[in-house]
Every structure is written in C-alpha cells, then in structure tokens.
Amino acid sequence: MRYAAALTLALLSSGARAQEKAFDSGGTKIAYIDEGRGEVVVLLHGFATSAEEMWTKMPLARTQFLPVLAKEYRVVAVDQRGHGRSDKPHDPDRYGREMAGDVVRLLDHLKVKKAHVVGYSMGAMVAGRLLASHPDRLLSVTFGGGAPLLPQPRELPVLGATIESLEKGKGIGPLVAALTPAGEDGPAPEQVAAFGELFVWGKDQKALAAVLRGFKGLEVTEAELKAAGVPVQFVYGSREATFLKDGIAAARRVLPGSRAVVVDKGDHGSTFLTPEFRAAVLGFLRTARE
C-alpha cells in the first residue's frame, strides 16, 4: 500500500515548521509560505493536505521540495482554501474558481506580475483554471499527478462517494481506493477505511466535502487551453491511477506541444516525493525563464 505509506510518512514526520504568512483574499484568509529569492514559483498542494505537509514536512532531506527550489527561486506555497491554516468555508460556491482567484489575488498582494505554477493533483486542476483564465500571469505551468479539468460527460463515482463519506465524518476511503495503481489489487476494505480516516484526522471534513462539490467550477474548455500560449509540462508516475492518467492524456491531446515526464514506478502518493519529480520541475523552470 505504497500510497498510504508515502502520505502517512509525509503527514506524521516531524521537522521545523516553515514560517507562514496570510492575506485577505476577498474576505477569505489565505495562508502561504514565502521563501527564497528570484522568479516566483507558486506551489499548489493536493486535496486534504497543505503547503507544509506536502512541500516541507518530508521524512528525508532529499524529499524536501520547497527548500530545494528556494535555493534558486522565490517559492510561494499556498494553503488553498479549505486546507491548512487558510479559512475553511462550508459553502461549495466559495471554492472552484475562487481557488484560482486566490492565486491571482496573492500575486497582486505580493506585487508579482508573473509566476511559474506547480500544481499537484487537486493543485493541478487549480493550475488548469489559472492557465485558462489568467495566462497573462503565468511564466509556466507544471501539472503534477493530474491535469486541467476538462468537462466530463458524467461525474466520476469516486467523487460522489468521497463527498458522502466526508459529510458523514468517515474520511476519504473511496478516494484512497480509487487511487490504487492501474492493474494492481487494491488494499483491503478495512485498510481503506482506516487510512481514509487517518488522512483527515483533525481536519474539517465538511469543508473538504465542500471543496469537492466546488470542483465543477474548475472546469476549463479546450478552446481556453489552446489559447493560453504558456509553456506546460506534465509529470506523473508510471503507476498513476487510471482515471488520472485518462485526464492527463485528454489534456495532452489538447496541448500537443506540452512536455511529459513519467516517473518510473511512481504512484499518486509517491511521485511528488521522488528526486525525479524534483529534477523534472527544476529542469523545466530553468528552460521557461522569462
């Protein structure tokens, strides 16, 4: 159960806490970490985690993504609304497009004209909405473990099941099961339930359910993506979950000039921890400088 093991290590490891700041984003407090100097790189974490958990609180020094980037760039890692130390409204209408809006308002707050964006999983969806609506504010976009959210003919069953589970206070078990690498046996139901509850222990599950209900607002059109004209790359694991691989493939067909890096043996919960992921991001940032 590599996905569970990797994320549990990330969540439970100890270490120095990065200094966080906050600003008012249209009435919603948004917390963020701001370290380093140079061109700005905005980091957008995945669902049900935070900037600190995903980018700084790693079990081994070689996986501390933010400190490594901060040696060359000014790194701004956002606690997306509903997560971390940011506000956690329970109204789904305050998510979706508002999550992309938070990034734009943060750039305004910091007086930054343009930035690179690296989004992982849910963060990739938010980055996709930014690419569609504010390409003029972007130097490049890296989609990690996910892709822009193109309109779907029907809702993925895992989405509704995870919302229902969160609203009952039972965690994200359905999502954990859905992230099982393609072609592999999933964890036992009792393992899924246990890890699904552990992952959101102490977190606002009703806010997380509202985040998922607001995903529709992150959808982008093919025309919007084609018109963006921003350098783009996709980085994902060879053992990524099928529904996410399908989304990446669909987005790449719309963006045929994009770069793709596949991390060998990486799955959804481990790819962002790997040296290969870090090298892919750094290499792309260096070629996409303004």
Legacy VTK file of the C-alpha trace (Angstrom):
# vtk DataFile Version 3.0
C-alpha trace
ASCII
DATASET POLYDATA
POINTS 290 float
0.000 0.000 0.000
2.656 2.475 -1.159
0.202 5.357 -1.487
-0.823 5.101 2.154
2.740 4.623 3.381
4.149 7.601 1.492
1.450 10.016 2.545
1.414 8.799 6.135
5.148 9.474 6.353
4.631 12.939 4.907
1.867 13.711 7.383
3.444 12.306 10.517
7.105 13.236 10.067
8.481 15.938 12.323
10.604 18.922 11.393
10.983 22.652 11.605
7.838 24.491 10.663
8.187 26.877 7.753
7.149 30.432 8.520
3.654 31.117 7.227
2.056 34.421 6.336
-1.546 35.225 5.437
-3.583 37.772 3.492
-7.232 38.600 2.894
-8.473 37.160 -0.405
-11.864 38.754 -0.942
-12.946 38.057 2.625
-11.225 34.679 2.967
-7.966 34.294 4.874
-5.361 32.529 2.763
-2.148 31.347 4.420
1.065 30.858 2.492
4.785 30.191 2.865
7.181 32.633 1.178
10.843 31.645 0.937
13.818 32.369 -1.321
14.552 34.984 -3.973
14.266 35.290 -7.731
11.479 34.409 -10.131
8.360 33.368 -8.258
7.201 29.738 -8.216
3.744 29.138 -6.747
3.173 25.648 -5.299
-0.381 24.280 -5.132
-0.826 21.204 -2.957
-3.194 18.285 -3.366
-6.578 17.589 -1.796
-6.840 17.222 2.001
-3.228 18.204 2.645
-1.452 21.575 2.998
1.581 23.515 1.810
3.606 22.460 4.842
2.573 18.813 4.754
3.191 18.371 1.059
6.188 20.546 0.311
8.216 20.866 3.537
7.386 18.204 6.177
9.026 15.293 4.443
10.729 12.359 6.188
14.087 12.721 4.425
16.023 15.850 3.493
16.249 14.789 -0.145
12.454 14.987 -0.476
12.075 18.493 0.941
10.834 20.038 -2.253
10.338 23.655 -1.195
13.770 24.214 0.413
15.496 22.885 -2.700
13.513 25.167 -5.020
14.083 28.132 -2.711
17.815 27.969 -3.422
17.107 29.283 -6.934
13.615 30.812 -6.795
11.227 32.717 -4.598
8.813 29.953 -3.650
5.270 30.786 -2.555
3.412 27.707 -1.295
-0.297 28.312 -0.767
-2.621 26.705 1.762
-5.608 26.510 -0.555
-8.943 27.499 0.954
-10.468 24.641 2.910
-6.974 23.427 3.845
-4.103 24.059 6.228
-4.241 27.385 8.039
-6.478 29.066 5.490
-10.184 29.659 6.096
-12.499 26.687 5.598
-15.957 27.769 4.446
-18.649 25.094 4.134
-20.316 26.661 1.083
-19.292 24.918 -2.192
-19.794 28.190 -4.083
-16.748 29.572 -2.271
-14.463 27.028 -3.923
-13.943 26.181 -7.601
-12.978 29.336 -9.481
-12.370 31.121 -6.191
-9.399 28.829 -5.586
-7.745 30.071 -8.772
-8.779 33.587 -7.840
-6.879 33.243 -4.572
-3.649 32.712 -6.504
-4.196 35.787 -8.666
-5.063 37.891 -5.626
-1.968 36.585 -3.832
0.227 37.619 -6.763
-1.385 41.051 -6.601
-0.801 41.168 -2.843
2.879 40.330 -3.363
3.114 42.742 -6.322
4.239 39.920 -8.604
3.376 40.336 -12.275
4.031 36.764 -13.425
4.915 33.457 -11.798
5.608 29.829 -12.536
2.974 27.486 -11.105
3.454 23.889 -9.961
0.232 22.122 -9.012
-0.132 18.541 -7.844
-3.365 16.508 -8.015
-6.100 18.985 -6.990
-3.451 21.665 -7.341
-3.073 20.681 -10.994
-6.784 21.331 -11.511
-6.467 24.775 -9.934
-3.422 25.432 -12.116
-5.515 24.447 -15.135
-8.149 27.026 -14.221
-5.359 29.619 -13.903
-3.981 28.648 -17.304
-7.417 29.108 -18.860
-8.425 32.352 -17.174
-5.156 34.166 -16.393
-2.436 33.038 -18.827
-1.026 36.576 -18.733
0.031 35.993 -15.095
1.919 32.752 -15.817
5.505 32.028 -16.880
4.967 28.269 -16.994
2.762 25.541 -15.544
3.752 22.093 -14.285
0.844 19.687 -13.810
1.931 17.016 -11.330
-0.137 13.875 -10.855
-3.109 15.422 -12.625
-4.289 17.800 -15.327
-6.687 20.627 -16.123
-10.273 19.544 -15.539
-11.986 19.223 -18.899
-15.794 18.861 -18.914
-16.871 15.314 -18.105
-19.867 13.523 -19.665
-20.724 12.223 -16.218
-19.464 12.639 -12.671
-16.833 10.155 -11.543
-18.416 7.778 -8.992
-15.457 8.295 -6.647
-16.295 11.987 -6.321
-19.814 11.465 -5.023
-18.751 8.595 -2.787
-15.946 10.641 -1.225
-18.236 13.625 -0.648
-20.771 11.385 1.088
-18.061 9.802 3.236
-16.656 13.176 4.299
-20.079 14.585 5.106
-20.622 11.597 7.409
-17.246 12.214 9.072
-15.813 8.940 7.730
-12.829 10.250 5.776
-11.672 9.772 2.192
-11.713 5.990 1.911
-13.370 5.932 -1.544
-10.664 8.229 -2.918
-7.899 6.099 -1.415
-9.350 3.029 -3.149
-9.688 4.846 -6.485
-6.020 5.884 -6.406
-4.839 2.280 -6.499
-2.371 1.965 -9.401
-3.840 0.548 -12.604
-3.781 -3.230 -12.858
-2.946 -3.804 -9.184
-5.010 -5.244 -6.385
-6.300 -2.539 -4.086
-5.971 -2.537 -0.304
-8.465 -4.444 1.796
-11.653 -2.527 2.671
-10.653 -2.238 6.324
-7.288 -0.738 5.302
-9.022 1.735 3.005
-11.373 2.839 5.771
-8.596 3.140 8.356
-6.269 5.175 6.166
-9.126 7.279 4.818
-9.911 8.359 8.383
-6.268 8.775 9.399
-5.534 11.084 6.481
-8.179 13.615 7.507
-7.790 13.215 11.280
-8.257 16.636 12.895
-9.299 18.258 9.619
-12.596 19.929 8.727
-14.337 17.201 6.747
-17.371 19.316 5.898
-15.086 21.927 4.356
-13.287 19.219 2.384
-16.637 17.926 1.108
-17.472 21.482 0.007
-14.150 21.657 -1.844
-15.120 18.563 -3.827
-18.618 19.886 -4.512
-16.987 23.012 -5.927
-14.768 21.130 -8.411
-17.198 21.862 -11.246
-16.049 25.466 -11.083
-12.512 24.397 -12.004
-13.542 23.055 -15.402
-11.844 24.535 -18.468
-12.614 24.318 -22.165
-10.354 23.058 -24.918
-10.510 26.488 -26.551
-9.298 28.170 -23.350
-6.331 25.820 -23.045
-5.350 26.144 -26.698
-5.410 29.940 -26.472
-3.196 30.157 -23.376
0.219 30.100 -25.055
2.111 29.253 -21.833
4.859 26.573 -21.559
3.368 23.460 -19.955
4.640 20.135 -18.703
3.032 17.071 -17.125
4.875 14.972 -14.535
3.241 11.788 -13.265
4.064 8.253 -12.213
4.001 5.165 -14.393
1.712 3.610 -11.750
-0.716 6.555 -11.629
-4.409 5.774 -11.123
-6.332 5.111 -14.329
-8.823 7.965 -14.034
-5.983 10.461 -13.575
-3.951 9.022 -16.454
-7.032 9.362 -18.647
-7.372 13.027 -17.667
-3.712 13.685 -18.397
-3.984 12.009 -21.808
-7.053 14.091 -22.685
-5.304 17.328 -21.711
-2.175 16.423 -23.654
-4.248 15.900 -26.792
-5.459 19.494 -26.389
-1.907 20.702 -25.658
0.223 18.702 -28.122
3.243 20.951 -27.570
3.415 20.145 -23.866
6.256 18.211 -22.305
5.659 14.968 -20.369
7.879 13.245 -17.814
6.837 9.834 -16.485
8.416 8.834 -13.178
9.159 5.110 -13.301
7.263 3.130 -10.646
5.758 6.315 -9.207
2.163 6.270 -7.984
-0.085 9.142 -6.933
1.140 9.281 -3.358
4.852 8.812 -4.023
5.701 10.596 -7.290
5.970 14.066 -5.755
8.457 12.694 -3.182
10.932 11.453 -5.766
14.203 13.039 -6.957
12.895 12.516 -10.499
9.902 14.757 -9.853
12.083 17.467 -8.364
14.550 17.242 -11.264
11.729 17.469 -13.822
10.312 20.587 -12.192
13.672 22.322 -11.820
14.754 21.453 -15.344
11.541 22.846 -16.796
11.687 26.025 -14.708
15.207 26.708 -15.921
14.139 26.469 -19.564
10.987 28.552 -19.098
12.587 31.618 -17.583
11.302 34.953 -18.799
LINES 1 291
290 0 1 2 3 4 5 6 7 8 9 10 11 12 13 14 15 16 17 18 19 20 21 22 23 24 25 26 27 28 29 30 31 32 33 34 35 36 37 38 39 40 41 42 43 44 45 46 47 48 49 50 51 52 53 54 55 56 57 58 59 60 61 62 63 64 65 66 67 68 69 70 71 72 73 74 75 76 77 78 79 80 81 82 83 84 85 86 87 88 89 90 91 92 93 94 95 96 97 98 99 100 101 102 103 104 105 106 107 108 109 110 111 112 113 114 115 116 117 118 119 120 121 122 123 124 125 126 127 128 129 130 131 132 133 134 135 136 137 138 139 140 141 142 143 144 145 146 147 148 149 150 151 152 153 154 155 156 157 158 159 160 161 162 163 164 165 166 167 168 169 170 171 172 173 174 175 176 177 178 179 180 181 182 183 184 185 186 187 188 189 190 191 192 193 194 195 196 197 198 199 200 201 202 203 204 205 206 207 208 209 210 211 212 213 214 215 216 217 218 219 220 221 222 223 224 225 226 227 228 229 230 231 232 233 234 235 236 237 238 239 240 241 242 243 244 245 246 247 248 249 250 251 252 253 254 255 256 257 258 259 260 261 262 263 264 265 266 267 268 269 270 271 272 273 274 275 276 277 278 279 280 281 282 283 284 285 286 287 288 289
